Amino acid sequence: MKHFITTSDYTAEELGRMIDLAIDLKRKKKKRNLSGKNLVLLFFNPSLRTRTSFELAMQQLGGNVVTLNTGGDTWKLETENGVIMDGAGAEHIKDAAKVLGRYGDAVGIRAFAAGEDWEKDKKDPIIAAFARHSGVPVINMESSLYHPNQALADIMTIREKYGSDLKGIPITITWANHPKPLPMAVPNSILLASASFGMDVRFLRPSGYDLDSTILERAQSLSQNAGGKLTVTDNIEEGYKDSRVVYAKSWGSLEFYGRPDEEKKHKKKLGNWIVNSEKMDLTGNAIFMHCLPVRRGVVVSDSVIDSASSAVYDEAENRLHAQKAVLYNLLAN
């Protein structure tokens, strides 16, 4: 059974075909129909773009969609196996997964990391439970580890700017400051996706903000196989120099994982990690990208995000079209 949990489960050729379809759907060159298909979306965390784009994508393809929020629409779910359920959880996640799988042809799940124990979070227990028990394709709408639909839309956006062959195009994936320690799913996913397409990836971050070693190792392997390049650096000038894409995102430090107050103190000295016009001037007329929502004046200056080089609204729009391609790939008979 096919799931869409991480782009690294797919080859660059497979991802490219989905992006081709997404571009054709956006240009209205092709029509696809999922009439009679049912999609269930389950949100453990808030959403603006993901919920709106998935609901509209399924509706525009002619299918049906039901959206549930665990904060009020469902029973509180127990995620631990083998426990005596005498606490807050009224329904076990494997029972919920099996039921929703009987109702829908696919289930989309958004479940961020809990932010307390990385060894536990990195196992993506909620996504894993649905993939194991639902009996239908599972779509990852952002988990502890991955945000594949965002990454697919990101690559689609870069292709619209620079053409279908991305090999060797320099992309800067840069950490940015933020008052809170944010999830690592987006940087993990754009790193893996850009490596899969053989881009010249500059992974720019301050000391202490490396991603999990398994992600970095997988990205390095994907890059080598695709004939690309991956450089990990904390040198801002080196990271930005002649880049064609600047992708900004904040994420929490594994060094301080589960200790947000300590990390907040540490980040006070990292205020210069903002994407501004001076840094963009180091690039080769790069486009600016961010998944949104974004903290203006902290992650990026207004002069950058409101400039002609900003592609943030293009990539947000492309979520709709990329997800149509994902849905069709998983659900068309």
Secondary structure by P-SEA (a helix, b strand, c coil): cccccccccccaaaaaaaaaaaaaaaaccbbbbbccbbbbbbbccccaaaaaaaaaaaaaacbbbbbbbcccccccccccccccccccccccaaaaaaaaaacccbbbbbbccccccaaaaaaaaaaaaaaaccccbbbcccccccaaaaaaaaaaaaaaccccccccbbbbbbbbbccccccaaaaaaaaaaaaaacccccccccccccccaaaaaaaaaaaaaacbbbbbbcccccccccccbbbbbbbbbccccccaaaaaaaacccccccccaaaaaaccbbbbbbccccccccccccccccccccaaaaaaaaaaaaaaaaaaacccc
